[in-house]
Amino acid sequence: MESKSSDLISLIKSRRSRRNFIFQKVDNNTIKEIIECGRWAPSGNNTQPWKVCIVTHPTVKRMLAELSDYGGIMESAYANLVIFLDKERGYDRVKDLQAIGAFTQSLLLGIHAKGLGAVWIGEILKNKEKVDEIFKFPTEKYELMCVIALGVIDEALESKKVEERERREIDEFIDWF
Ligand SMILES: Cc1cc2nc3c(=O)[nH]c(=O)nc-3n(C[C@H](O)[C@H](O)[C@H](O)COP(=O)(O)O)c2cc1C
């Protein structure tokens, strides 16, 4: 039990955004196992207000990539997980957004646990209506939350990136009462 929980803690602490991928397929079962991690995320009233489009088709990937300054990363990733808030399932804006955050982080941790790499792309939100058009989604039902670009890590390129993603010291943001 002890060792399992410390494995989980090191997994959480060692996750980093990965932006360099090699062209290698990730099989559908692996992608489903990753989504399964999100499935167990908490949500207010257990509303589970998420919807995911898994994009691997090069044409659809290109269409999405054109809507972001991070399009190069999105195109090089094997899959783009396009995450929407299902507004019909949601019931409280803040809580729905919190559920999507929990869902997204669970996916990122699942991806990391599988030894794959990913980055959360939020910048594409500037074109959220255009993303709806790609999927022919009604804007009143689904609202784009983010894209997770996911793939097999290009270790050669990533290892050159030595810069640490620094974190604030805990004492800077905690108070004991
Ligand atoms: C809401 C949100 C939006 C983000 N948007 C982008 C983005 O558009 N492009 C990108 O390269 N990284 C994006 N990131 C990743 C952050 O840059 C990254 O998580 C942060 O720099 C810490 O680095 P780490 O994930 O490697 O620990 C986003 C992360 C979050 C949580």
The ligand as an ORCA input file, in Angstrom:
! r2SCAN-3c Opt
* xyz 0 1
  C      -5.490     26.077    -18.830
  C      -4.157     25.759    -19.479
  C      -3.902     26.228    -20.746
  C      -2.687     25.922    -21.371
  N      -2.494     26.319    -22.661
  C      -1.342     25.997    -23.286
  C      -1.176     26.325    -24.652
  O      -2.049     26.879    -25.310
  N       0.003     25.990    -25.238
  C       0.998     25.327    -24.552
  O       2.049     25.055    -25.139
  N       0.854     24.986    -23.242
  C      -0.295     25.299    -22.610
  N      -0.492     24.901    -21.311
  C       0.580     24.164    -20.591
  C       1.328     25.078    -19.606
  O       2.150     25.963    -20.307
  C       2.148     24.209    -18.649
  O       1.293     23.335    -17.966
  C       2.924     25.051    -17.637
  O       3.873     25.853    -18.277
  C       3.667     24.181    -16.608
  O       4.522     23.263    -17.255
  P       4.363     21.684    -17.068
  O       2.979     21.291    -17.558
  O       5.439     21.074    -17.945
  O       4.558     21.355    -15.639
  C      -1.696     25.179    -20.674
  C      -1.986     24.693    -19.395
  C      -3.210     24.955    -18.810
  C      -3.521     24.381    -17.456
*
